[in-house]
Amino acid sequence: MELKKVEAAYKDIVLPGGGANEEFLAALREKLKGMEEGGCQGVLICPLFGAEDCKDTDAALEITAAYKHCARRIKDCQAVKGFEIPAAFKGMDRADEIIENFKSELLEKHPHYVFE
């Protein structure tokens, strides 16, 4: 099955002062539910952020936490099959650890997720 990609920008998920943007996450959930109602059976969430957002391991952990929260807010969207591994993570020091952490954090509550 080919997965339809849906971008979720970090700047939309996290408010400027920190904390989750629940309004955005609710809108994302509604969009995904609408796609399901339209017959879509496979969605891959694509994290979107700039290199300036991911300068070090601590930033990568914060980004991972934001997408973990995102996954919790869309947990009832059956069409969501997983997440794309952020490209920025692949070029970082300790990339393998950061990527494995991203996967394990999301798999904790969503063991069916796939990662591309």
C-alpha positions as CSV (number, residue, x, y, z in Angstrom):
1,M,0.0,0.0,0.0
2,E,1.3,3.4,-0.9
3,L,1.2,5.8,2.0
4,K,0.0,9.4,1.5
5,K,2.3,11.8,3.1
6,V,0.9,14.5,5.4
7,E,3.4,17.2,6.7
8,A,3.2,18.3,10.3
9,A,5.5,21.3,10.9
10,Y,7.3,21.5,14.3
11,K,6.6,25.3,14.4
12,D,2.8,24.5,14.2
13,I,2.9,21.7,16.9
14,V,4.8,23.8,19.5
15,L,3.8,27.2,20.6
16,P,6.4,30.0,20.6
17,G,6.7,29.9,24.4
18,G,6.8,26.1,24.6
19,G,4.0,23.7,25.1
20,A,1.8,22.0,22.6
21,N,-0.5,23.9,20.1
22,E,-3.6,21.9,20.9
23,E,-5.6,23.9,18.4
24,F,-3.3,22.8,15.5
25,L,-3.3,19.2,16.7
26,A,-7.1,19.1,16.8
27,A,-7.2,20.5,13.3
28,L,-4.6,17.9,12.1
29,R,-6.8,15.1,13.7
30,E,-9.9,16.4,11.9
31,K,-8.0,16.5,8.6
32,L,-6.9,12.9,9.1
33,K,-10.4,11.8,10.1
34,G,-11.7,13.5,6.9
35,M,-9.1,11.6,4.8
36,E,-10.3,8.4,6.4
37,E,-13.9,9.2,5.6
38,G,-12.8,9.9,2.1
39,G,-11.4,6.4,1.8
40,C,-7.7,7.0,2.5
41,Q,-6.3,3.9,4.2
42,G,-2.6,4.8,4.7
43,V,-1.0,8.0,5.9
44,L,2.6,8.7,6.8
45,I,3.1,11.8,9.0
46,C,6.1,13.8,7.8
47,P,7.8,15.9,10.5
48,L,8.8,19.2,9.0
49,F,11.4,21.6,10.6
50,G,14.5,23.5,9.7
51,A,18.1,22.8,10.6
52,E,18.0,25.8,12.9
53,D,15.4,23.9,15.0
54,C,17.7,20.8,15.4
55,K,21.2,22.0,16.3
56,D,22.1,19.3,18.9
57,T,20.9,16.2,20.7
58,D,18.8,18.1,23.2
59,A,16.9,19.8,20.4
60,A,16.4,16.5,18.7
61,L,14.9,15.1,22.0
62,E,12.6,18.1,22.2
63,I,11.5,17.6,18.6
64,T,10.9,13.9,19.3
65,A,8.8,14.8,22.4
66,A,6.7,17.1,20.3
67,Y,6.0,14.4,17.7
68,K,5.3,11.9,20.4
69,H,2.6,14.3,21.7
70,C,1.3,14.7,18.2
71,A,1.0,10.9,17.9
72,R,-1.0,10.8,21.1
73,R,-3.4,13.4,19.7
74,I,-4.0,11.5,16.5
75,K,-4.1,8.0,18.0
76,D,-7.6,7.3,16.9
77,C,-6.9,8.0,13.3
78,Q,-6.8,4.5,11.8
79,A,-5.3,5.7,8.5
80,V,-2.1,6.8,10.2
81,K,0.4,4.0,9.7
82,G,3.5,5.7,10.9
83,F,6.0,8.6,10.7
84,E,8.8,9.6,8.4
85,I,12.2,9.7,10.1
86,P,13.3,13.4,10.1
87,A,16.0,13.9,7.5
88,A,17.8,16.3,9.9
89,F,18.3,13.5,12.3
90,K,20.2,11.5,9.8
91,G,23.1,14.0,9.5
92,M,23.6,14.6,13.2
93,D,26.3,13.3,15.6
94,R,24.9,10.2,17.2
95,A,22.3,9.9,14.4
96,D,21.7,6.2,15.0
97,E,20.8,6.8,18.7
98,I,18.6,9.8,17.9
99,I,16.7,7.9,15.2
100,E,16.3,4.9,17.5
101,N,15.0,7.1,20.3
102,F,12.5,8.7,17.9
103,K,11.2,5.3,16.9
104,S,11.1,3.9,20.4
105,E,9.3,6.9,21.8
106,L,6.6,6.7,19.2
107,L,6.3,2.9,19.3
108,E,5.7,3.0,23.1
109,K,2.0,3.7,22.6
110,H,1.8,2.9,18.8
111,P,3.5,-0.5,18.3
112,H,1.9,-0.7,14.8
113,Y,3.7,2.3,13.4
114,V,6.1,2.0,10.5
115,F,9.0,4.4,9.8
116,E,10.4,5.5,6.5
